[in-house]
């Protein structure tokens, strides 16, 4: 675990949780290429109308079909400068973190600074 301080605001484009379970199949679509710091994210659509960007690390892919190898929550946190987050896992330019209100979600690492 690491403590992070938010150094730049971030408005989540995906504030609703989309939760996928290990073993769940999804259709794998386009690869995210808008930011070079965010590599290996793919747009996935699940059987329950769930849609989200998913890191390749969480999927076993066969063409355009993916199977989750672990549970995944796609919620992104909205961040405000000065907030303190506890980070648990860093993946492809994002950190799975918990804010001071106990909400867990992804936060872009470029908006965070590691606290000493």
C-alpha positions as CSV (number, residue, x, y, z in Angstrom):
1,X,0.0,0.0,0.0
2,X,1.0,3.6,-0.7
3,X,-0.4,6.9,0.3
4,X,-1.0,9.4,-2.5
5,X,-1.9,13.1,-2.5
6,X,-4.1,14.3,-5.4
7,X,-2.2,17.0,-7.3
8,X,-4.6,17.6,-10.2
9,X,-8.4,17.4,-10.3
10,X,-10.0,14.5,-12.2
11,X,-13.6,14.2,-13.2
12,X,-14.5,10.5,-13.7
13,X,-16.2,9.8,-17.0
14,X,-17.3,6.4,-15.5
15,X,-18.6,7.1,-11.9
16,X,-20.9,4.1,-11.8
17,X,-19.4,0.8,-10.8
18,X,-19.3,-1.9,-13.5
19,X,-18.3,-5.1,-11.8
20,X,-17.2,-8.2,-13.6
21,X,-16.5,-11.6,-12.0
22,X,-13.7,-14.0,-12.6
23,X,-14.7,-16.4,-15.4
24,X,-17.1,-13.9,-17.0
25,X,-16.9,-13.6,-20.8
26,X,-16.8,-10.2,-22.6
27,X,-16.6,-9.0,-26.1
28,X,-13.3,-7.1,-26.5
29,X,-13.4,-4.0,-28.7
30,X,-11.0,-1.2,-29.4
31,X,-7.7,-0.6,-27.6
32,X,-7.4,2.8,-25.8
33,X,-4.8,4.9,-27.5
34,X,-5.6,8.5,-26.5
35,X,-2.9,8.7,-23.8
36,X,0.5,7.1,-24.0
37,X,0.6,6.7,-20.2
38,X,-2.5,4.4,-20.3
39,X,-1.3,1.3,-22.2
40,X,-3.1,-2.0,-22.7
41,X,-6.7,-0.9,-21.8
42,X,-9.5,-2.4,-23.9
43,X,-13.2,-1.5,-24.3
44,X,-15.2,-4.6,-23.2
45,X,-18.9,-5.3,-23.2
46,X,-20.3,-8.0,-20.9
47,X,-23.4,-10.2,-21.1
48,X,-25.3,-8.0,-18.6
49,X,-25.0,-4.8,-20.6
50,X,-21.9,-3.8,-18.7
51,X,-19.4,-1.8,-20.6
52,X,-16.0,-0.6,-19.4
53,X,-12.3,0.0,-20.1
54,X,-10.5,-3.1,-18.8
55,X,-6.7,-3.6,-18.4
56,X,-5.4,-6.5,-20.5
57,X,-3.8,-7.9,-17.4
58,X,-7.3,-8.9,-16.1
59,X,-8.2,-10.8,-19.2
60,X,-7.4,-14.0,-21.0
61,X,-8.0,-12.9,-24.6
62,X,-8.7,-15.0,-27.7
63,X,-9.4,-12.7,-30.5
64,X,-12.3,-10.5,-29.6
65,X,-13.5,-12.7,-26.7
66,X,-12.0,-12.2,-23.3
67,X,-12.5,-14.1,-20.0
68,X,-11.8,-12.4,-16.7
69,X,-9.1,-14.1,-14.8
70,X,-10.0,-12.2,-11.6
71,X,-12.8,-10.0,-10.4
72,X,-12.7,-6.4,-11.7
73,X,-14.5,-3.2,-10.7
74,X,-14.3,-0.5,-13.4
75,X,-15.3,2.4,-11.1
76,X,-13.1,5.5,-11.5
77,X,-12.9,8.0,-8.7
78,X,-13.5,11.7,-9.1
79,X,-10.5,13.5,-7.5
80,X,-10.0,16.9,-6.0
81,X,-6.6,18.5,-5.3
82,X,-5.4,17.8,-1.7
83,X,-7.3,14.6,-1.2
84,X,-5.4,11.7,0.3
85,X,-5.8,8.2,-1.2
86,X,-4.6,4.8,-0.1
87,X,-3.3,3.0,-3.2
88,X,-3.5,-0.8,-3.5
89,X,-2.6,-1.8,-7.0
90,X,-1.0,0.0,-9.9
91,X,-2.0,-1.1,-13.4
92,X,-1.3,0.6,-16.8
93,X,-1.1,4.2,-15.5
94,X,-3.9,3.9,-12.9
95,X,-4.0,3.0,-9.3
96,X,-6.8,1.1,-7.5
97,X,-7.3,3.4,-4.5
98,X,-9.5,4.2,-1.6
99,X,-10.5,7.8,-0.8
100,X,-11.0,9.3,2.7
101,X,-14.8,8.4,2.4
102,X,-14.0,4.7,1.9
103,X,-14.9,4.7,-1.8
104,X,-12.7,2.4,-3.9
105,X,-11.9,2.9,-7.5
106,X,-9.3,3.7,-10.1
107,X,-7.4,6.9,-10.1
108,X,-4.9,8.1,-12.8
109,X,-1.4,8.0,-11.5
110,X,-0.5,11.3,-13.3
111,X,-2.9,13.1,-11.0
112,X,-1.3,11.7,-7.9
113,X,1.9,12.2,-6.0
114,X,3.4,9.6,-3.6
115,X,3.5,10.8,-0.1
116,X,6.7,10.2,1.9
